[in-house]
């Protein structure tokens, strides 16, 4: 049966590790083989370190991985940007356009869609086709929302660290569009996210929500 699920928690609490229970069988922390839910898991890793947690899960077990990581621009690209802003103040940098020669290193968000159209496992190299064609026997795991959010910001503003409100809203919209698309798939969609606290403007105190771009987006996910 299809499900849309958010696995939310603090760093190091076993969020990514828990997805192994979706497989037909999986090794526990002692190496003992356990019976799982019975699905194949296609993991789109959007943050580094997936292999430290789930590297023991093999393609033969039904665990396949594609990887789209946030920008890691070259020293040359970073130098070009610093040269461009070295004589500007923060407000001037906010309004500054980012040239294509620099922006090209910040396009990873588009790769989420490219990879989902043609999901190729980085280990067995098998092409599993488009996520829109996957059925209820497959769980599409997105690990995780923090990397997706960073890629959305990078795609919108490149190396700029301060966003204008329109840029902020545009980045939020990109994340929402991505998640909306994924939850509409025929297969199960599992989103792994860190949690955050946001102030409750109505009743006071705070609420636990997803760590993403701003408090207006997270509760809707």
N, C-alpha and C positions, 0 to 999 in steps of 0.2 A: 504494500500500500504506500502510495506517495506521501511524503511528509516534507514540510518546510520547517526547519529547526535552526535556532540560534543557540550555539554553545558559548556561554559567556562566563568569564571569570578572570581572576588575577593571573599574572605571569607565573608559570611554573606549577599550575594547579591541575594539569593533566587534560586540558581541553583537546589538544591535538591527539594525544595518546588515546583518548576515548573513542575516536572514530574507527579504530580497529575492530570494535565490537560489531560493526556493520557487516563485516566479512562473513563468509561461510564458516571459516574457522580462523583462529588467530592465537598467537603465543601470548601468554600473560607475562608478568614481570619475572616469573621464575622459569620461563621457557616452556611451561606446560601448555599444550594445545587445548584451546577452549572452543566451544561451539558458539557461533555468532548468529547474526540476523539472517545471513544468507545472500547478501548483495555483493555485486562488484562495486568497488570504490574508485572513482576517478577524482583525484585530488589536484586542484589547481592551487599550487603553492605561491602565495603572494608575499611571503616573508621568508628570510633565510632561516635555516636550521631545521627544516622538516626532516632531514635524514637523521638528525640526532635523536629525534623522537620516534619516527616510524620507518627508519632505514632497514629494520629487520623484516618488514612486511614486503613480500616479494610479488612480482607480477603473476607468478603461478598461483598465489593466494587470491588474486583478483584485485590487487592494489596497484593502480597505475598513477603516474605523476607527470604533470606538466608544470613548468615553472615560469612565472612572470613576476619579476622582482622590481621594486622601486628603483628610480634612477640612481646610478653610481657614475656620475660624469667624470671624464678624464681631468687630469690636472690642467691640461691645455684649455679645456672648456671653462673650468672654474677661473683660470687666470684671465681669459677674455672677458668674463663677466665682471671681475674685480676691476679690471682696467676701465670698463665702461662706466662703473659707478663710483670710482675712487674720489671724484670731486663733487659728488652729489649728497644732499642730505636725505633723510628718511622719506620726507614727503615727495621729493623729486623722484626718488627711486620707485615709489608707489605708482607714479604716473608714467614711468619709463616703459617703452616697449622693449620686448626681448627679440633680438634678431634671429632669423632662421638658423644661422650657423651655430647658435647656442641652444635654441629651443629643440633642435633635432635630438638632443641627448635626453629629452624629458618627455618622450612620447609613449612611455610604457603602458599607459592606460588603454590605448588603442589595442595593444597586444592582448588584453583580456578578451576582446571580441575575436581577434584573429585566432587565438588559441581555442576558443570555444567553437568556432566554425570548423576547425580541423585540429582535434585534440590528439597530439602525438606524444606518447609516453617517452620520457627522456631516458628510460632504462631499456625497455624492450624494443623501442622505436616503432611500435605498432601504431597505426593511425586508427583511432576509434570514431572518426567522423565528427559530425556536428552534434552539440549538446541538445539541440532542438529535436533530434531523432532518438534520443535515449529514452528507454521505457522505465517502468517501475522496478525493474531488476537492478537498476543502477542508482547509486548515490553520488551526486556531484558535490564534492566537499571543497569549500572555498576557505583557505587558510592563509591570511585572515583579513579582517576588515581594516585593521590599522594600515596594512600595506596598500590596500585598495584606496583608502582615503588619501594617503600620501601621493599615490600615482595620479589621483584626480586633481589634486592641487598642483602637482608638477606639470600636468598636461595643460592646465589653465594659465599658470603664471611662470613656469620654468623655474629659474633659480631664485626668484624674488621671495623674500621671507615675510614680507608684509603684504596682505591682500586688501584691495579695496572691497567695499560691500558688494558691488556687482561680481567681482571675481570670486568672492566668498560664496555667494549664492550659486554661481555657475559651478563651482567645485562640488557643492552640496548636491546640486541637481544631477551631476554625473554619477555620483555614488548611488543616489536613489534610483536613477534609470537602470543602472547595472543590477541592483538587487531586485527591482521590480521585474526585470526580464528573467532573472534566474528563478524566482519563485513561481513564475508562470510555466516553467518547464514540466514535461510529463514525468521526468525522473524526480527523485527526492533531492532536495537542496539543503545542504548543511553549511551554515555560515559560522565560522569561529571568530570570536571577537573578545577584546579586553573590555572590562567594565569600567564605568566612571561614575562619579557622583555629580549631579546637577542640582543647583538650588531650586526649591519649589517656590515659585513667585506668588502662588495663590495661598497655600496653607502654611508656608514656612518649612524649615527643615531642608532635607535633601532627598532625592530619589536616585536609585541605582539605574543606570542606563548604559547603552553601548558607547564605547569610546570611538567617536568618529568626528566629522566636521560639524561641530556646533550642536547645541541642545535642541534645535528645532527639527533636526533630521532623525536623530537616534530613536526617539520613542515610536516613530512611524515604521521602523524596521521590524 
